[in-house]
């Protein structure tokens, strides 16, 4: 049968009991810190998931054509509004270069759009070419998203 804690304390010196109390207090403080950090991390993850859901809903259901491009200018992701606007399927656009669907007249001054060193926001009127060959005037806005 194990001894009660009070009985064990009788065999220990007062300094050992004091150190034991301090260690117990330190262990409780560490446990509280870890619990709070875990709670903060869970809250941060929840806010991130909510933000990602809002972006996904905006991207998928927004009435404006949007695309995510690689740093080289290739389509990574396109939304349904852009697919409808250009007349190409999603699979036909993914991997293509944005200049492939841009009017030849507007391609020449588009290097600035893809230049990584240019201003963070690029906004110009551009003509894109629908799959059927007609020109589509657009207001193109580039906002780079950099990895953190």
N, C-alpha and C positions, 0 to 999 in steps of 0.2 A: 504494500500500500504506500503510495507516494506521500511524502511529508507536505503539510500545508505550507504555503509561502511564509506565514508568520514564523513557523518553526525553523525554516531555513534561514530566515533573517537573524535568528538568535545566534547562529553559528558564524555569521559574517561580522566583520569589523564595521564600525559606523562609516568609515571611509568607503568601504565596498558597497554598503547600502546606498550611500550618497551617489557614488558613481553609477550604480545600477539604476537609480532614479533618473539621473541625468541621461543615461543611455536610453532608457525607456522614453523619456521626454523627446530626445533627439529622434528616435525611431518614429514616434508619433508625428513629429514635425515633418520628417521626410515623407511619411505616408500621406499626410495631408497635402504636401506640395505635389507629390506624384498624382494624387487624385484630382487636384485642381488643374494641373497641366493636362491631364487626360480629358477632363471636362472641357477645357478650352480648345483642345485639339478636336474633339467631337463637334463642338459648336462651329469651329472654323471649317471643318469638312462639310458640315450641313449647309453653311452659307455658300461654300464653293459649289456644292451640288445644286443648290437653288439658283445660283447665278448661271451655271452651265445650262440648266433647264430653261431659264429665261432666254438665253442666247439661242439655244436650239429652237425654241418656239418661234422667236423672231425670225431666225434664218429660214426655217421651214415654211412658215405661214405668212411671212411679210409679203406685201404686194410689190416690193421693189426687187429687181434682180440683184443678187449678191453672189459673190464667189470668194473662196479662199484660194489664194495663189501661192505657189512655192516662191522662194526667193529668186528663182530663175524666170518666173512668169508663167508657169504651167498651172492649169486648173487642178486643184486638189479636191475641192468640194464646190458644188454649185447648188443653188436653191431652185425650187420649182418655178419661181417667177422668171429667173434667167433662162431656164430651159424653154419655157413657153415663149419668151421674148425672142430668143435666137432660133428656135425651131429645131434645135438639136436635142438628142436624148442626153441624159446624164452621162451614160457610158461613152458617148461620142465626144463629150467635152472633157471629161477627166483625162488628164495627161497631156492634152493639147496646150499649145502656147496661146496666150491671150491674143497675141498679134495675128494668129491664124484666123481669127473671126473678126478682126478689125479691118475697116476699110483701108485699102492701100494708101489713099491720100492722107490718112491719119497715122499711119505706122511710123513715118519718118520722125515725127516729133514725140514719139512715145518712149524713147530711151530714158528720158527723165523720169517717166512713170516707174520704170523698173530699176532705176539707179538707186542703190542702197544708201548712197551718201547724200541724197537729195533731202529736201525738207520733209518733215514727218507727214505732212498732208499734201496730197497732190489732187487737184480738182480741175477738170477740163471737159469741154464738150467733145465727144468722140462719136464717130460713126462706126457702128458695127454692121456686119453683113449677116442677114438672116440666111438660113439654109437655102431658101428659095432664091437668094441673090439680091433681094432689096436692101437698101440702106436703112439703118435704124439709128436715129440721132439719140444720143444718151448724154447724161451728165455723169461722167465717171469720177469717182472719188476713191483715192487710194489712201488707206490708213494702215501703215505697217504694224504688224503684231510681232513683237520680238519675244523670244524666249527669255524668261527671267533668269 
